[in-house]
């Protein structure tokens, strides 16, 4: 079941730090330097919950792209920028995965670092 859930989330990203009321398309085009032809958003919404106050942290935005390659371009552009600051917002882009998969990756990370340093 976990594998099926992660496959369903394959074209998704999580955007953390965008204040309420800001437009995502403008960030992708101006902030990351991507054109509209490089990505097509299937749907985009904030996580469930009440709208936070001005001093509280904003809700996470879930973005589903039409194509997996578009998601990869967005993540690569965000990684290349090394942190995006947009209109008083510090933005972070992450892959969308289940908690179980995130825990597996966290546990495997030291092994991967050891293998890479052994080269």
N, C-alpha and C positions, 0 to 999 in steps of 0.2 A: 504494500500500500504506500509506503514511504517513497518508493521509486516512482510510482505512478503520480503521486502528488508533486514530486520535483520535476517530472517531465511536463506536467501541466503548467508549472511556473517557469518553464524554460525561457520564455520570451518576456519575462517580467523583470523590472528593477524596482528598487525602493529608493526613494529620494528623501533624505532627512535634512531638516533645517530650513525649508522654505516656509516663510511666514504666510499666514492666511491671506487670501485675496490676490496673490501673485500669479502670473501666467507662466506656465511651464514651457510653452512653445518658444517664447522669447528667450528663455534661458538656454534652451538647446541650440537655437540659431545664433544668438549674439554671445552668450556666455561660453559655449563650447566651440563655436565656429562651424557648426554643421548647417547644411542647407536642407530645405524641406524635402528634397528628393532623396536624401540619405536616410531619413527615418520617416516612418508613418506610424502614428499612435493609433492603436485600435481602441483603447479606452484608458482613462486615467481618473483616479479618485483618491480622496483622502481616506485614511483608516477611520473606522467607526469611533464614535465618542463625541462628547460635547466639544463645541468650538472653544479652544483655550483662550484665556485672557491675554492681554498684551504683554504681560511679564512671564507667562508660562511658555513652555516649549511647544512649538507647532506640531501638529499631527503628521505622521508619515504619509507620503504620497506613493501609491502603487501605480506603476505605469506598465501597460501591456502594449508591446509593439506588434505590428502586423507581421514582421519578419524577425527571425533570430539574428540575422546579420546586422540589422539596425540596432538591436540591443547591444551587440558587441561593439559597434562603432561608437555608441554613446559611452559605454564603459571605458573603452580605450581612450577616448577624448578626455574623459574626466580624470583618468589615471595620468595622462600626459600633463594635464594642467596642475596636478598635485594640490587639490583643494580649490574650490571655486568660491569666490566671494561675489555675491550678486545683490545689489541694492540693500545693503545692511544685513544680508543673510549669508551665513557660512554653510555651504551645501556639501553633502556627501552622497555619493551614488554607490549602491550595493546590489549584488545579485539577490534575487528573491528565492529563498530556500526554506525548507522546514527546519525546525529546531534540531531534529535528529541529524540531518545532514550537516548543519553548522557545527554540531558537537563532534561529528566524525572528522570534519576538516580541521577543527581545532586540535584534536588528538593526533592527527597525522602530520601536522605542521612541523613539529620537531624532527620527525623522521625525514621529511622532505628536505629540511635545511641540512641535516647531516649528510644526506645523499648528495646534495648539490655541492657541499664543501669538500667532499671526498674526491671530486673530479680532479 
